[in-house]
Amino acid sequence: MISDKAYRLRQVRKTLKLMIPNASLYDFQKVMTIAEGSHLRHLPSPILAWRSVTTHIRHNHTQYDALLEEGYDIESAKHFVLDIMNETLELWGATKRIEVNEISEIEE
């Protein structure tokens, strides 16, 4: 019998394959690592997957961390990287994009 954790991770993996079908294997695995260790494990699989994707993109495909180091506040840094995050989502084949009004909802 499959454990609850294994079942949940299988669901997240399926969700991610549909959500970001063109992501590289490297990026896919990094997103899965975030999902596996996430403090958000209690969330439904689609929300956990989305937040893991946006976290990975923000920290690995944008200047977000550099902006924070330069003294920008979190909300401003998220705003400045929004376009590149959405470009990455488009490259990865995602149909969903981050809207300006969702910036504050994006997890760290």
N, C-alpha and C positions, 0 to 999 in steps of 0.2 A: 504494500500500500504506500502511496506517495504521501510525504509529509505536507502539512499545510504550507510551510515555507517553500518547499520545492514546487508545489502547485502554483503558488503565488508568483514565484520567479518565472515559471513557464508562461503564466498569463502576461506578465510584464514583457517578456521576450517577444511573445506573439504581438502584443500591442505595438512594441517598438518596430518590429519588422513591417508593420502596416504604416506606422507613423513616419518613419524615416527610411524608406526602402533603398535609397541611393547612398546612404552613409557608408563610409569605408568600414571595413571589419574592425580596424583599430578604434575608430570613433564609437562604433556600436558597442564594442567590448568595454570601453571607458564609461559609456552611459550605463551599461549594465552594472558595472562596478559601483557607480553612484547609487543606482536603484537598490542594489543588494545591501549596501551599508547605510542606507538613508534612514534618517530619523523620522521620515515620513511614511514608513512602512505600513502604517495604519490606514493610509488613504487608498481609495479604489485604484486598481491597476492603471487605468488611463491617466489619472491625475499624477500618480507616482512617475509614470513613464515621461509625461510631458515636463514635469519639474526636473527630472533627471537630465533630459535633453537640454533644457534651457540653461541649467547649471553648467553642464559640460561646455556648451557653446560659449557662454559668457566668459568662463574662466580660461578657455583654451583657444578660442578663435577670435577674441576681441582684445582691446586694450583696457578692459574693465579694471583689472588689478592695478595696472599702471596709473590709471586715472585716480583710483583710491589713494595710491602712494603719493600722487601729486597734491592731494588734499581735497579732491572733490568728494562731496557727500555721496552716499549710496544711491539716492534717487537720481541725482544728476549724472552719475557715472552710468547707471542703467539707461538713462535717456540717451546719452551720447553713443552707446553701443547698440541701440535698438535696430538701426538699419543693417548693420553687418550681421547681427543675429538673424534677422529675417532673410538676408541674402543666403546665409548658410543653410537655413531651413529650406529655402527654395532649391538650393543645390542638392540637398539631401532628399528631395522629392516630397517634402512635407506639404500637406495642403493647408495646415493651420499656420497662422502667423501671430506674432505678439503685437497686440494693439497698444497704442500709447496709454490708454486708460488701464491697462493691465500691468504696467511697469512696477507699481508698488506691490503687486501680488506675487511677483517673481521671487522665489526663494533665494537665499544666499547660498 
